[in-house]
Structures are given as structure tokens and as C-alpha cells.
Amino acid sequence: MSQLQLNHTILEQRFPHVAAKVDNSPNDELSEILFTEPFERDTAWLNAAKGVIGNGRIIFVYGFERGLSIADLLELYPDHWLFVYEPNEQLFRKAVTEYDLSLLLEHPNLYWLSVGESQLRIMFHMLSSYMMEDLVFIALRKYLSDDMSMLREVKEQFQDYRQSFLVDKYTENRFREEWTRNFLYHLSDVLYTPSIERFFYAFEDATVVVVSSGPSLEEDIEWLKKLRPHVLIISAGSSIQALVKHGVRPHLAVIMDGHPVNKKIFASSVTREQPLLFTSSSYYEICDQNCAEKIHSIMKSDAVSQYFFGLSQEELFISPTETVAGTAIQAAACLGAKRIILAGQDLSFPDNKFYADGIEHFATETTDKKVQEAPKKVLNVKGTYNTTDGSFSLMKDGLENLITALPKIEFVNSSRNGAVIEGAPFKPIEEIYELLVSEHVNSDAIADLINEKNIAVDMNKVQDVRDKLIATREDLSNVRSEIAAIHKLMNKLREFSRTKPAKAQNMMESIEQMWGLIANREWFSPIFESIMPIEIARFDQLLPVIVTEHQLTRKSDLIYEHLGKLLQDITAQIPILEEMFSESIRRLDKKNR
């Protein structure tokens, strides 16, 4: 067996994403690539690294070369986890082709490996999942010499990613029960409606107006009436209230939010008669009540639906964003828009107003309080400043990132009192009208397309989802019993670690095996990371401390305290989940009748 075959076998087992990268790397010109890492131990570099590492347990190593320095770190720091990133794909391929790296690649404390820029975000995600404190960041000598600016950029990218990761986790935690319920209750809706991906580029080169709820919408709404025969109008969230109040029917209404407040937004029968794009996170009762044609979107963040439908993220188009306008923009991009006009997208409080006239789902005192307490200022399209807050600032950043990610689409901002949006220059809607008057869109374009498609329901898929729901509900009961068995062992573990260490060691191994049988179930991560994301994330962050602790009494205390708490939290969620699964099955059976 060649060195490459030997190394590749281990990579497939431990880091399959890296094995795939090696498979796709060309063999040519490997001989011209040179290693700079010396065979002898680089003592000066290791001494410098020692000063940086200190007590940190998680080390991000920038660079792999031929693995010699990585092996030195693993030997010198047996209680640390290494997350290694090699930016040079060809250099890594040369290493696994020429050297036997099997012992290194199999080392349990080489916790993660990423190769090439496309795998950097995977590395960031893993680091964010396991970090408890500040990250220890070190680089091989080669990169310290050649790529300091690149190193600084990667560190900054990671800090940005980690901030977003933490915001996402706390958002997930805030809405965890609502979202999990919506994911499960929407399974039947998804089975009986077409996906947004089915309409990919159905309106190629169309102009789309994405309508939001900001105060500027009031000045544009009469122009939207005139524009409707020439563009597709997509309402984002609550803006449908203002549109229908002024007699403007959107071609498509988009709902993403999972809160019951949406019952107020869609209280009018007219709002429920518009074609609807609902995401799997959206409040399920709106889909129940909507009388018109419907399209669904399973979002890339919805691991629950992906599990039950056997989908991967790569098969899905829409990613979560900070605002429903981001969902509507992605829907427009999926439909093939060449130009997207943003209306009512103020991202601030122009003239100390929160919403356009007609948006009535929140009490006035609630919105007035937000406006009065707004702590920030943002440049508006008139060259002056509006008050704004942290929530709108996050939305603005998210929209600007989305615009950057869609370079082939022209973005225009018609919100004449709103914040400046980078990548979407301001243009008054009356000028936009003059540019678009020659374009034509059918009055019921999206409704007609949904009806034309008339996609047949896949009854095999319906049965498959139903079987998975029933099996998972039944398995939740098994998990409850398995957790009870672990608790019995745990109650004796700490005492035995002090009086009968050999028995405690065997008990600890049994607990780890039993926990592994629970956590490695195919459905476990999608379901429990959805309904208790913070608890799972905290335990993941403590894993390096537990795994690398060699003192028996201390390790038993950590397992008892942290795994024990997690198991209690899981047990508390099981009855809630069983109820959700039963209702999801009932909803599916009701559709089948």
C-alpha cells in the first residue's frame, strides 16, 4: 500500500472532507512544491508557541506542512486539542503522498483538520462549537515568515464568524420550542406543496420589488400600484398588511417568523388569499389558514426537516438571515430576478416612526418605546442621520452581506427616508417606474405558475416521513430508559473514583459507551440541537476539558456534573417532543384522508 493510500484510508475515516479534497487535487507539479519545515525539532518556534499557549485547551494551528511541528505539539501538550488548517492544498497533497502520516492523523487530540480556503468556515464552526475561552492561535514558522497579513485576516474572519455563531445560538435558544414545533408541524405542509427550488429561474430576468414595513413605504405605495403590471411584487412579513390596506396585492407573500404574532399580521381574509411562500420555521397556523396557492422553503438551518426528508444543505437554496426581507430577496434570486428593488427598507426610525401606516400587529406603546430608546445613528439616503438600534444594525449588515453574495443581481433602494444600504444605490421610485414601464408581468403570475405545475404528491415519501416520525417518537422512550440507566451508574461513579479506582474506570467507560449510543442516533443531533441548542453547545465546549482530564476523581466529577446536567435537560424535553411528534403524525394523517 502506498503512503497516499495509507493516509487516505485514515482521512476517509476521520476527516472525509479532507479525503475528498485530496481526491480532487491535481497530481501535476507536486515535485516543484517545496517544504520549508526542518526535520529536526524547531526548538525556538516551540518555545515561542509555549508562551502563547499557556493554559488554553483549544489550539488553532495555521499550517500543516509535513506534520512534524504538529506531532511535536501533540507530544508536548497531551491535554490539548489541535484544530489544524493548511491553506495550501497542493502542499498537503504532497505531504500525504510522500510521508507515512498515519500515527499523526489517527491521534485523538488532532481533533479537526481542514485544507484549503473552501474548508475554512467548517474550521470556524468547529472552533466556535468547542471554544469556552479565548482561542489560542499559532502558526507554523513558514506562515509567520510569508503570510502575516493573511494570518491577521483569518483571525479577523474567525472573530466575525464567532460573533455571528453566538448570536445565532442565542437566537435559536430564544425561539427553540417555537421553531422545533414549526419544523415538525410543517412536515405535512411541505409534503403537499412545491418547494421554491422547483421554480428555479421561472421568471428569469424579471424585476422584483421586495416590500418591507418601514415608514418610507407610505410614500411609495401609490407607485407600487402603478408598478404592479410591470414587476413581481413580493411582500416580506408584516408589509402585507400595508399593501392590502392600500389595495396592492403582492404576487407572493413571504413568511419566515415563527411567532404567533403572525396571526395578527394575517388576520384579514385578504392577506390569506395571496400566494404564500412559507419557510419551515414560520408559524404553522398561517399555512393552515391560508386559502391560496402555497410554496415552501426548507431553510439550510433546519436540520429537523432535512433529517426527515433525507435532504442535504446543498439541495436547498435559502439560508437564514436576520430579517424576512433577506428570505424574500433569496426567493427573488431563486425565481431568476435580474433586478431587485427594496421598498420600505428603512432599517432605522425616520421621523421617529417604526412602521408604515397599516402595520398594526404590535402595540403602539411597544414600538414608541423602541424608537425613544434607540441608541444609535445611521446615515440615510438624504445625507442626514436617522436614529436606529442594534437589531436594525444587524439587519443592515445581513442585507449588505446578502447583496454582496448576489453579484449578478442589480439592487436598487427606493426607500426615500431610510438608511443607506451598501450595494443598493438609492433611486426614487418614480424614476424606477419610468425605467420599467415597458416590462410586463401577468397579474397572477406566481399563482398561475403554481397551478400549472400541479406537482403530484409522492405517497412513498409521505409514508417514509410518517414511518420516521413514529420510529423517532418510540425511540424517545428508549432514550429515557437509557438515560435512567446512566444516572444509576453516575450515582456511584464519584464515590468509586475515590475508593475503587479500577471499578470507577470501568464504570466511566460504560457511561461513555452508553452516552455514545444515545448521541450517535441519526435523529439525535437534528432534534436536540434544535430544541436545546445552548445546552448542547455548552456541553460540546466542555468536552475538551472532560476528555483530556487524566486525574480520575476530577474526571468523574466533571462527568457527573456536566453530562449529568445535560441528561437531566434531555429528559425534561422528551415529553414535550413526544407531544410534538404525536401532533405532527396527526397532522400528516389528516392530510392523507
C-alpha positions as CSV (number, residue, x, y, z in Angstrom):
1,M,0.0,0.0,0.0
2,S,1.4,3.4,-0.9
3,Q,1.8,6.3,1.5
4,L,-1.1,8.1,-0.1
5,Q,-3.4,5.1,0.1
6,L,-2.5,4.5,3.8
7,N,-3.0,8.2,4.7
8,H,-6.2,8.4,2.5
9,T,-7.8,5.5,4.3
10,I,-7.4,7.3,7.7
11,L,-8.6,10.6,6.2
12,E,-11.7,8.9,4.9
13,Q,-12.5,7.6,8.4
14,R,-11.7,10.7,10.4
15,F,-11.8,13.7,8.1
16,P,-13.7,12.7,4.9
17,H,-14.0,16.3,3.8
18,V,-10.2,16.4,3.6
19,A,-10.0,13.0,1.8
20,A,-12.4,14.4,-0.9
21,K,-10.1,17.5,-1.2
22,V,-7.1,15.2,-1.8
23,D,-9.1,13.3,-4.4
24,N,-9.8,16.5,-6.3
25,S,-6.3,17.9,-6.1
26,P,-4.2,17.6,-9.3
27,N,-1.1,15.5,-9.2
28,D,0.9,17.6,-11.6
29,E,3.8,19.9,-10.4
30,L,3.9,18.3,-6.9
31,S,7.7,17.8,-7.4
32,E,8.1,21.6,-7.7
33,I,6.5,22.3,-4.3
34,L,9.0,22.6,-1.5
35,F,8.6,22.1,2.2
36,T,10.4,24.6,4.5
37,E,9.8,22.7,7.7
38,P,13.0,21.2,9.1
39,F,13.2,17.5,10.1
40,E,14.9,18.4,13.4
41,R,12.7,19.8,16.2
42,D,12.2,23.6,15.8
43,T,13.0,24.4,19.5
44,A,12.9,28.2,19.0
45,W,9.4,28.0,17.4
46,L,8.1,25.6,20.1
47,N,9.4,27.9,22.9
48,A,7.6,30.9,21.3
49,A,4.4,28.7,21.0
50,K,4.7,27.8,24.7
51,G,4.4,31.5,25.6
52,V,1.2,31.8,23.6
53,I,-0.5,28.6,24.6
54,G,-0.4,29.0,28.4
55,N,-3.5,27.2,29.9
56,G,-5.6,27.3,26.8
57,R,-7.0,23.8,25.9
58,I,-8.0,24.6,22.3
59,I,-5.3,25.4,19.8
60,F,-5.9,26.7,16.2
61,V,-2.7,25.8,14.2
62,Y,-2.3,27.7,10.9
63,G,-0.4,25.3,8.7
64,F,0.4,21.6,8.5
65,E,3.3,21.2,6.0
66,R,4.6,17.7,6.6
67,G,3.1,17.4,10.1
68,L,6.4,17.5,12.1
69,S,5.6,20.5,14.1
70,I,2.0,19.2,14.7
71,A,3.5,16.0,16.0
72,D,5.7,18.0,18.4
73,L,2.7,20.0,19.7
74,L,0.7,16.8,20.3
75,E,3.6,15.3,22.2
76,L,4.3,18.4,24.3
77,Y,0.6,19.2,25.0
78,P,-1.2,15.9,25.7
79,D,-4.1,17.7,27.4
80,H,-4.9,20.0,24.4
81,W,-7.0,19.7,21.3
82,L,-5.5,20.8,18.0
83,F,-7.6,22.2,15.2
84,V,-5.2,22.4,12.2
85,Y,-5.8,24.4,9.0
86,E,-3.5,24.1,5.9
87,P,-4.3,26.7,3.3
88,N,-2.1,25.2,0.6
89,E,-4.0,22.2,-0.9
90,Q,-1.0,21.1,-3.1
91,L,1.4,21.2,-0.2
92,F,-0.9,19.0,1.9
93,R,-1.3,16.5,-1.0
94,K,2.5,16.3,-1.4
95,A,2.7,15.6,2.4
96,V,0.2,12.7,2.3
97,T,1.8,11.4,-0.9
98,E,5.4,11.3,0.3
99,Y,5.2,10.5,4.1
100,D,3.5,8.0,6.4
101,L,1.3,10.3,8.5
102,S,-0.9,7.5,9.9
103,L,0.1,7.9,13.6
104,L,-0.4,11.7,13.4
105,L,-3.7,11.5,11.5
106,E,-5.0,8.9,13.9
107,H,-4.0,10.9,17.0
108,P,-7.2,11.6,19.1
109,N,-6.0,15.1,20.1
110,L,-5.7,16.1,16.4
111,Y,-9.4,17.0,16.7
112,W,-10.0,18.7,13.4
113,L,-8.3,19.2,10.1
114,S,-9.3,21.5,7.2
115,V,-7.4,22.0,3.9
116,G,-7.9,24.9,1.5
117,E,-9.9,28.1,1.7
118,S,-13.3,26.4,1.0
119,Q,-12.9,24.4,4.3
120,L,-12.1,27.4,6.4
121,R,-15.7,28.1,7.5
122,I,-16.0,24.4,8.6
123,M,-13.0,25.0,10.8
124,F,-14.5,28.2,12.2
125,H,-17.8,26.3,13.0
126,M,-15.9,23.5,14.8
127,L,-13.8,26.0,16.8
128,S,-16.8,28.0,17.8
129,S,-18.6,24.9,18.9
130,Y,-15.8,23.8,21.2
131,M,-14.3,27.1,22.5
132,M,-15.0,28.1,26.0
133,E,-12.5,30.9,26.3
134,D,-10.2,32.9,24.0
135,L,-8.7,30.9,21.2
136,V,-5.0,30.0,21.2
137,F,-3.9,30.9,17.7
138,I,-0.4,29.8,16.5
139,A,1.1,29.5,13.0
140,L,3.9,27.4,11.6
141,R,7.2,29.2,11.0
142,K,6.6,29.2,7.2
143,Y,3.4,31.2,7.5
144,L,4.9,33.5,10.2
145,S,7.6,34.4,7.6
146,D,5.5,34.7,4.5
147,D,1.8,35.4,5.3
148,M,1.4,37.7,8.3
149,S,-1.3,39.8,6.6
150,M,-3.2,36.6,5.7
151,L,-2.9,35.4,9.3
152,R,-4.4,38.6,10.6
153,E,-7.2,38.4,8.1
154,V,-8.0,34.8,9.1
155,K,-8.1,35.8,12.8
156,E,-10.5,38.7,12.0
157,Q,-12.7,36.4,9.9
158,F,-12.9,34.0,12.7
159,Q,-13.8,36.7,15.2
160,D,-16.6,37.8,12.9
161,Y,-17.8,34.3,12.4
162,R,-17.7,33.5,16.1
163,Q,-19.8,36.6,16.9
164,S,-22.4,35.6,14.4
165,F,-22.3,32.0,15.7
166,L,-23.0,33.2,19.3
167,V,-25.8,35.5,18.1
168,D,-27.3,32.6,16.2
169,K,-27.1,30.2,19.2
170,Y,-28.9,32.7,21.5
171,T,-31.5,33.4,18.8
172,E,-32.0,29.6,18.4
173,N,-32.3,29.3,22.2
174,R,-34.8,32.1,22.4
175,F,-37.1,30.6,19.8
176,R,-36.1,26.9,20.3
177,E,-39.5,25.5,21.2
178,E,-41.4,27.6,18.6
179,W,-39.0,26.7,15.8
180,T,-38.9,22.9,16.7
181,R,-42.7,22.9,16.8
182,N,-43.0,24.7,13.5
183,F,-40.4,22.4,11.8
184,L,-42.3,19.3,12.9
185,Y,-45.9,20.6,12.3
186,H,-44.9,21.8,8.8
187,L,-43.7,18.4,7.6
188,S,-47.2,17.6,6.3
189,D,-47.4,21.1,4.6
190,V,-44.1,20.5,2.9
191,L,-45.1,17.1,1.6
192,Y,-48.2,18.6,-0.1
193,T,-46.7,21.8,-1.6
194,P,-44.0,22.5,-4.2
195,S,-40.6,23.8,-3.0
196,I,-39.2,27.2,-4.1
197,E,-36.4,25.2,-5.7
198,R,-39.0,23.8,-8.2
199,F,-39.4,27.3,-9.6
200,F,-35.7,28.0,-10.1
201,Y,-35.4,30.7,-12.8
202,A,-39.1,30.5,-13.7
203,F,-39.1,34.3,-14.0
204,E,-35.6,34.8,-15.5
205,D,-34.6,38.4,-16.0
206,A,-37.7,39.8,-14.2
207,T,-37.6,42.8,-11.9
208,V,-38.8,42.1,-8.4
209,V,-39.9,44.6,-5.7
210,V,-39.3,43.3,-2.2
211,V,-41.6,45.2,0.1
212,S,-40.8,45.8,3.8
213,S,-42.7,47.5,6.5
214,G,-40.6,50.7,7.1
215,P,-42.2,54.2,7.1
216,S,-40.9,55.0,3.7
217,L,-43.4,52.5,2.2
218,E,-46.2,55.1,2.7
219,E,-44.6,57.4,0.1
220,D,-44.0,54.5,-2.4
221,I,-47.3,52.6,-2.1
222,E,-49.2,54.5,-4.8
223,W,-46.3,54.0,-7.2
224,L,-46.3,50.3,-6.3
225,K,-49.9,50.2,-7.6
226,K,-48.7,51.6,-10.9
227,L,-45.7,49.3,-11.0
228,R,-47.6,46.0,-10.3
229,P,-48.3,45.2,-14.0
230,H,-44.6,45.6,-14.8
231,V,-42.8,43.8,-11.9
232,L,-43.2,40.9,-9.4
233,I,-44.1,42.3,-6.0
234,I,-43.1,40.2,-3.0
235,S,-44.2,41.2,0.4
236,A,-41.8,40.4,3.3
237,G,-43.5,39.5,6.6
238,S,-45.8,42.2,8.0
239,S,-45.7,44.5,5.0
240,I,-48.6,42.6,3.5
241,Q,-50.8,44.5,6.0
242,A,-50.0,47.8,4.5
243,L,-50.2,46.6,0.9
244,V,-53.6,45.1,1.2
245,K,-54.9,48.1,3.1
246,H,-54.0,50.2,0.2
247,G,-55.3,47.8,-2.4
248,V,-52.0,46.4,-3.6
249,R,-52.0,42.6,-4.0
250,P,-48.5,41.1,-3.9
251,H,-47.7,38.4,-6.4
252,L,-46.2,36.5,-3.4
253,A,-46.3,36.9,0.4
254,V,-43.3,35.6,2.3
255,I,-43.4,34.5,6.0
256,M,-40.4,33.3,8.0
257,D,-41.1,34.3,11.6
258,G,-42.3,31.6,13.9
259,H,-44.1,33.7,16.5
260,P,-47.9,33.6,17.0
261,V,-48.0,37.3,16.4
262,N,-48.3,36.4,12.7
263,K,-52.0,35.6,13.4
264,K,-52.5,39.4,13.7
265,I,-50.5,40.0,10.5
266,F,-52.6,37.6,8.6
267,A,-55.9,38.3,10.4
268,S,-57.5,39.8,7.3
269,S,-59.0,37.3,4.9
270,V,-57.4,39.3,2.0
271,T,-53.9,38.7,3.4
272,R,-54.7,35.0,3.4
273,E,-55.8,35.0,-0.2
274,Q,-52.4,35.9,-1.6
275,P,-49.9,33.2,-2.8
276,L,-47.7,32.3,0.1
277,L,-44.1,31.2,0.4
278,F,-43.7,29.8,3.9
279,T,-40.4,28.7,5.4
280,S,-40.3,25.6,7.6
281,S,-39.6,27.9,10.6
282,S,-42.7,30.1,10.1
283,Y,-45.7,30.0,12.4
284,Y,-47.6,26.9,11.3
285,E,-51.2,28.2,11.8
286,I,-50.7,30.7,8.9
287,C,-50.1,27.9,6.5
288,D,-53.2,26.1,7.9
289,Q,-55.4,29.2,7.3
290,N,-54.0,30.4,4.0
291,C,-56.6,29.8,1.3
292,A,-54.4,30.5,-1.7
293,E,-51.6,28.7,-3.6
294,K,-48.5,27.9,-1.4
295,I,-44.8,27.3,-1.9
296,H,-42.5,26.0,0.8
297,S,-38.8,26.6,1.7
298,I,-36.9,24.3,3.9
299,M,-34.1,26.5,5.1
300,K,-30.4,25.5,5.3
301,S,-30.5,25.9,9.1
302,D,-33.4,23.5,9.5
303,A,-31.7,20.2,10.4
304,V,-35.0,18.7,11.6
305,S,-36.8,18.8,8.2
306,Q,-33.6,17.9,6.4
307,Y,-33.4,14.7,8.5
308,F,-37.0,13.6,7.9
309,F,-36.8,14.4,4.1
310,G,-33.3,13.0,3.7
311,L,-32.0,16.3,2.2
312,S,-28.6,17.9,2.4
313,Q,-28.0,21.7,2.7
314,E,-26.6,21.7,-0.8
315,E,-30.0,20.8,-2.2
316,L,-31.6,23.9,-0.5
317,F,-31.5,27.5,-1.8
318,I,-32.5,29.7,1.1
319,S,-30.3,30.4,4.1
320,P,-31.4,32.1,7.3
321,T,-30.9,35.9,7.6
322,E,-31.6,38.5,10.2
323,T,-34.8,39.6,8.5
324,V,-37.6,38.2,6.5
325,A,-36.6,40.7,3.7
326,G,-33.5,38.5,3.3
327,T,-35.7,35.5,2.7
328,A,-37.7,37.4,0.2
329,I,-34.6,38.6,-1.6
330,Q,-33.3,35.0,-1.8
331,A,-36.7,33.9,-3.1
332,A,-36.5,36.6,-5.8
333,A,-33.0,35.4,-6.7
334,C,-34.2,31.8,-7.0
335,L,-37.0,32.9,-9.3
336,G,-34.4,34.4,-11.6
337,A,-34.6,38.2,-10.8
338,K,-32.1,40.3,-12.7
339,R,-33.0,43.4,-10.6
340,I,-34.4,43.7,-7.0
341,I,-35.9,46.9,-5.8
342,L,-36.1,47.4,-2.0
343,A,-39.1,49.3,-0.9
344,G,-39.9,50.2,2.7
345,Q,-36.5,49.0,3.8
346,D,-35.6,51.8,6.2
347,L,-33.5,49.9,8.7
348,S,-33.9,52.8,11.1
349,F,-36.6,55.2,12.5
350,P,-37.0,58.0,10.0
351,D,-39.0,60.9,11.6
352,N,-39.2,58.7,14.7
353,K,-41.5,56.2,13.1
354,F,-41.2,52.4,13.4
355,Y,-43.7,51.1,10.8
356,A,-45.6,52.3,7.7
357,D,-49.2,53.1,8.1
358,G,-51.3,49.9,8.2
359,I,-48.8,47.8,10.1
360,E,-50.7,47.0,13.3
361,H,-49.5,43.7,14.8
362,F,-47.5,45.4,17.6
363,A,-49.0,47.8,20.2
364,T,-48.1,51.4,19.6
365,E,-46.6,51.8,23.0
366,T,-44.2,49.0,22.3
367,T,-42.9,50.5,19.0
368,D,-42.8,54.0,20.5
369,K,-40.6,52.8,23.4
370,K,-38.2,51.3,20.9
371,V,-38.0,54.5,18.9
372,Q,-37.5,56.7,22.0
373,E,-34.7,54.4,23.4
374,A,-32.9,54.0,20.1
375,P,-29.2,54.4,21.0
376,K,-27.6,54.8,17.5
377,K,-27.5,57.0,14.4
378,V,-27.2,55.8,10.8
379,L,-26.6,57.7,7.6
380,N,-29.8,58.0,5.5
381,V,-30.2,58.4,1.7
382,K,-30.7,62.1,2.1
383,G,-27.3,62.6,3.6
384,T,-28.6,63.2,7.2
385,Y,-29.0,60.8,10.0
386,N,-31.8,58.6,11.4
387,T,-32.0,57.0,14.8
388,T,-31.6,53.2,14.9
389,D,-30.9,50.3,17.2
390,G,-28.8,47.2,17.4
391,S,-31.4,45.0,15.9
392,F,-31.7,47.2,12.7
393,S,-27.9,47.4,12.6
394,L,-27.7,43.6,12.4
395,M,-30.4,43.5,9.8
396,K,-28.5,46.1,7.7
397,D,-25.2,44.1,8.0
398,G,-27.1,40.9,7.0
399,L,-28.7,42.5,3.9
400,E,-25.5,44.1,2.8
401,N,-23.7,40.7,3.1
402,L,-26.6,39.1,1.1
403,I,-26.3,41.8,-1.7
404,T,-22.5,41.1,-1.9
405,A,-23.3,37.4,-2.2
406,L,-25.5,38.0,-5.2
407,P,-23.3,40.0,-7.6
408,K,-25.2,39.2,-10.8
409,I,-28.3,40.9,-9.5
410,E,-28.8,44.7,-9.7
411,F,-30.1,46.1,-6.4
412,V,-31.8,49.5,-6.1
413,N,-33.1,51.1,-2.8
414,S,-36.3,53.1,-3.3
415,S,-36.8,53.8,0.5
416,R,-36.6,57.5,0.3
417,N,-36.2,58.2,4.0
418,G,-34.3,55.1,5.0
419,A,-30.7,54.1,5.8
420,V,-28.0,53.9,3.1
421,I,-27.7,50.3,2.0
422,E,-24.3,49.4,0.6
423,G,-24.6,47.8,-2.8
424,A,-28.2,49.1,-3.3
425,P,-27.9,52.8,-4.5
426,F,-30.9,54.9,-3.8
427,K,-33.3,55.9,-6.7
428,P,-36.8,57.4,-6.3
429,I,-39.5,55.0,-7.2
430,E,-41.0,57.4,-9.8
431,E,-37.7,57.2,-11.7
432,I,-37.7,53.4,-11.4
433,Y,-41.2,53.4,-12.8
434,E,-40.0,55.2,-16.0
435,L,-37.3,52.6,-16.5
436,L,-39.7,49.6,-16.1
437,V,-42.9,50.7,-17.8
438,S,-42.0,48.7,-20.9
439,E,-41.7,45.4,-18.8
440,H,-44.8,43.2,-18.3
441,V,-45.8,40.7,-15.6
442,N,-49.1,38.8,-15.5
443,S,-51.4,39.8,-12.7
444,D,-51.4,36.3,-11.2
445,A,-48.0,35.2,-12.5
446,I,-46.9,33.2,-9.4
447,A,-50.4,31.8,-8.6
448,D,-50.8,30.6,-12.3
449,L,-47.3,29.0,-12.2
450,I,-48.1,27.1,-9.0
451,N,-51.3,25.8,-10.6
452,E,-49.6,25.0,-13.8
453,K,-47.0,22.9,-12.1
454,N,-49.7,20.9,-10.3
455,I,-47.0,18.7,-8.7
456,A,-48.2,15.2,-7.7
457,V,-47.7,14.2,-4.1
458,D,-45.2,11.4,-3.6
459,M,-47.1,9.0,-1.4
460,N,-44.0,6.9,-0.9
461,K,-42.3,10.0,0.6
462,V,-45.3,10.6,2.7
463,Q,-45.2,7.1,4.1
464,D,-41.4,7.3,4.7
465,V,-41.7,10.6,6.7
466,R,-44.6,9.1,8.7
467,D,-42.6,6.0,9.5
468,K,-39.6,8.1,10.6
469,L,-41.9,10.2,12.9
470,I,-43.3,7.1,14.5
471,A,-39.9,5.4,14.9
472,T,-38.4,8.6,16.4
473,R,-41.3,9.1,18.9
474,E,-40.9,5.5,20.0
475,D,-37.2,5.8,20.3
476,L,-37.5,8.8,22.6
477,S,-39.0,6.4,25.2
478,N,-35.9,4.2,24.8
479,V,-33.6,7.1,25.3
480,R,-35.5,8.0,28.5
481,S,-34.8,4.4,29.8
482,E,-31.1,4.6,28.7
483,I,-30.6,7.9,30.5
484,A,-32.1,6.4,33.7
485,A,-29.5,3.6,33.4
486,I,-26.6,6.1,33.0
487,H,-27.9,8.0,36.1
488,K,-27.7,4.8,38.2
489,L,-24.0,4.4,37.3
490,M,-23.3,8.0,37.8
491,N,-24.6,8.0,41.3
492,K,-21.8,5.6,42.3
493,L,-19.1,7.0,40.0
494,R,-17.7,9.7,42.2
495,E,-17.5,7.6,45.3
496,F,-15.8,4.7,43.4
497,S,-13.3,7.1,41.8
498,R,-12.0,7.7,45.4
499,T,-12.3,4.2,46.8
500,K,-12.3,1.7,43.9
501,P,-10.4,3.4,41.0
502,A,-10.3,0.3,38.8
503,K,-14.1,-0.1,39.1
504,A,-14.6,3.6,38.6
505,Q,-12.6,3.4,35.4
506,N,-14.7,0.6,34.0
507,M,-17.9,2.4,35.1
508,M,-16.7,5.6,33.3
509,E,-16.0,3.6,30.1
510,S,-19.6,2.1,30.3
511,I,-21.1,5.6,30.8
512,E,-19.2,6.9,27.7
513,Q,-20.4,4.0,25.6
514,M,-24.0,4.4,26.8
515,W,-23.9,8.1,26.1
516,G,-22.4,7.4,22.7
517,L,-25.3,5.1,21.8
518,I,-27.7,8.0,22.6
519,A,-25.8,10.8,21.0
520,N,-24.9,8.9,17.8
521,R,-28.5,8.1,16.9
522,E,-29.2,9.6,13.4
523,W,-32.1,11.8,14.7
524,F,-30.5,12.9,17.9
525,S,-28.5,15.9,16.8
526,P,-31.2,17.4,14.5
527,I,-33.8,17.2,17.2
528,F,-32.0,18.1,20.3
529,E,-29.7,20.7,18.8
530,S,-33.0,22.3,17.7
531,I,-34.9,22.2,21.0
532,M,-31.9,22.8,23.4
533,P,-29.1,24.4,21.4
534,I,-27.5,26.3,24.3
535,E,-27.3,23.2,26.5
536,I,-25.8,21.0,23.7
537,A,-23.4,23.8,22.8
538,R,-22.2,24.2,26.4
539,F,-21.6,20.5,26.7
540,D,-19.7,20.5,23.5
541,Q,-17.5,23.3,24.8
542,L,-16.7,21.3,27.9
543,L,-15.8,18.1,26.1
544,P,-12.1,19.0,25.6
545,V,-11.8,19.6,29.3
546,I,-13.5,16.2,30.2
547,V,-11.7,14.2,27.5
548,T,-8.2,15.5,28.3
549,E,-8.6,15.3,32.1
550,H,-6.4,12.4,33.3
551,Q,-7.0,12.7,37.1
552,L,-9.7,10.1,37.8
553,T,-11.5,11.9,40.6
554,R,-11.6,15.2,38.7
555,K,-12.8,13.5,35.6
556,S,-15.6,11.6,37.4
557,D,-16.7,14.9,38.9
558,L,-16.8,16.6,35.5
559,I,-18.8,13.7,34.0
560,Y,-21.2,13.6,37.0
561,E,-21.7,17.4,36.9
562,H,-21.9,18.2,33.2
563,L,-23.1,15.1,31.5
564,G,-25.5,14.5,34.3
565,K,-26.9,18.0,33.9
566,L,-27.2,17.5,30.1
567,L,-29.1,14.2,30.6
568,Q,-31.5,15.9,33.0
569,D,-32.2,18.6,30.4
570,I,-32.7,16.0,27.7
571,T,-35.1,14.0,29.9
572,A,-37.1,17.2,30.6
573,Q,-37.6,17.8,26.9
574,I,-38.7,14.3,26.0
575,P,-42.4,14.7,27.0
576,I,-42.6,18.0,25.0
577,L,-41.1,16.3,22.0
578,E,-43.4,13.2,22.3
579,E,-46.3,15.6,22.2
580,M,-45.0,17.4,19.2
581,F,-44.3,14.2,17.3
582,S,-47.8,12.9,18.0
583,E,-49.3,16.1,16.7
584,S,-47.1,16.0,13.6
585,I,-48.3,12.5,12.9
586,R,-51.9,13.5,13.4
587,R,-51.5,16.5,11.0
588,L,-50.0,14.1,8.4
589,D,-52.8,11.6,8.8
590,K,-55.4,14.4,8.4
591,K,-53.8,15.4,5.1
592,N,-54.0,11.8,3.9
593,R,-57.7,11.4,4.4
